[in-house]
Amino acid sequence: MVRKLTLSILGAAALTLAGHAMAAPGMASNGVLVGDKGMTLYTFDKDTANSGKSVCNGKCAALWPPLMAPAGAKAEGPWTVVTRDDGAKQWAYKGMPVYYWVKDKAAGDKTGEGVAGAWHVIKP
């Protein structure tokens, strides 16, 4: 009986942890949205809101790494999931795919704001 109860508790804990992994990302810090390590999140003007895809691929994605979503991620509040050209999943905020900037080195950096007039921090 104790073993069955222990397995049930462990199973419930695993489901809870899996649920957190699937939860939509992003939290506000210093007036902008940041990812799980406190790194600033950005949108790209060349993406089309609610299109379900990202136009930043290849070399662009090397400089602007997408905020990837796990395969089973589900929309939650203003967060949705888009499919990248390679089939991978990426988070979108209010319909716009979300990215990091490779030149931001520490939590709170916002050096990508305004790059090429097309990249912007996300204000909640």
C-alpha positions in Angstrom: 0.0 0.0 0.0 2.8 2.4 0.9 4.6 1.7 -2.4 1.4 2.4 -4.4 0.9 5.6 -2.6 4.5 6.7 -3.1 4.2 5.9 -6.8 1.0 7.9 -7.0 2.6 10.9 -5.3 5.7 10.7 -7.6 3.4 10.5 -10.6 1.5 13.5 -9.5 4.7 15.4 -8.9 5.9 14.5 -12.4 2.7 15.8 -13.9 3.0 19.0 -11.9 6.5 19.5 -13.1 5.5 18.8 -16.7 2.7 21.3 -16.4 5.2 24.0 -15.3 7.4 23.2 -18.3 4.5 23.7 -20.6 3.4 27.0 -19.0 3.7 30.1 -21.1 7.0 32.0 -20.5 7.9 35.5 -19.7 7.6 37.8 -16.8 7.9 41.5 -16.3 11.2 43.0 -15.1 12.1 46.7 -15.2 9.1 47.3 -17.5 9.9 44.7 -20.2 9.2 40.9 -20.6 12.1 38.6 -19.8 12.8 34.9 -20.3 13.6 32.4 -17.7 17.1 33.7 -17.0 16.0 37.3 -16.8 17.1 38.0 -20.4 15.1 40.6 -22.3 12.6 39.4 -24.9 12.1 41.1 -28.3 9.7 41.2 -31.3 10.6 41.8 -34.9 8.6 44.2 -37.1 9.0 42.0 -40.2 6.9 39.3 -38.5 3.2 39.5 -39.1 1.0 39.3 -36.0 -1.1 36.2 -35.7 0.4 34.6 -38.9 1.5 31.6 -36.9 5.0 31.7 -38.2 8.4 33.5 -37.8 10.3 35.2 -40.6 13.5 35.2 -38.7 15.4 32.0 -39.7 18.9 31.0 -40.6 21.4 33.8 -40.0 18.7 36.0 -38.5 17.9 33.3 -35.8 21.6 33.0 -35.0 21.6 36.6 -33.9 18.1 36.6 -32.6 17.5 33.2 -31.0 13.9 32.4 -30.8 12.2 31.7 -27.5 11.5 28.0 -28.1 8.4 26.3 -26.9 8.2 22.6 -26.0 6.4 20.4 -28.5 3.2 20.1 -26.4 3.0 23.8 -25.5 -0.4 25.4 -25.4 -1.6 28.9 -25.8 -2.1 30.7 -22.4 -3.4 34.3 -22.1 -1.4 36.5 -24.5 1.0 33.7 -25.2 0.6 31.5 -28.3 2.8 29.1 -30.2 4.0 29.5 -33.8 5.7 27.0 -36.0 9.2 27.8 -37.4 10.3 26.9 -40.9 12.1 23.8 -39.5 8.9 22.6 -37.7 10.1 23.6 -34.2 7.8 25.5 -31.9 8.4 29.1 -30.8 6.5 31.3 -28.3 4.6 34.3 -29.5 3.3 37.2 -27.4 0.1 38.9 -28.6 0.6 37.1 -31.9 4.2 38.2 -32.4 7.1 35.6 -32.3 9.5 36.3 -29.5 13.3 36.3 -29.5 16.4 37.0 -27.5 19.3 39.1 -28.7 22.7 37.5 -28.9 24.5 40.7 -27.8 22.6 40.9 -24.5 25.1 39.4 -22.1 23.4 39.8 -18.6 20.0 39.8 -17.2 18.4 43.2 -17.7 20.5 44.1 -20.8 18.3 45.8 -23.5 20.9 46.3 -26.2 18.6 45.0 -29.0 16.1 47.8 -28.6 15.8 49.6 -31.9 18.4 47.5 -33.8 17.8 48.1 -37.6 14.7 50.1 -36.6 12.9 46.7 -36.5 13.6 45.1 -33.1 11.8 46.1 -29.9 11.6 45.1 -26.3 8.3 43.7 -25.2 6.4 45.9 -22.8 3.6 44.0 -20.9 
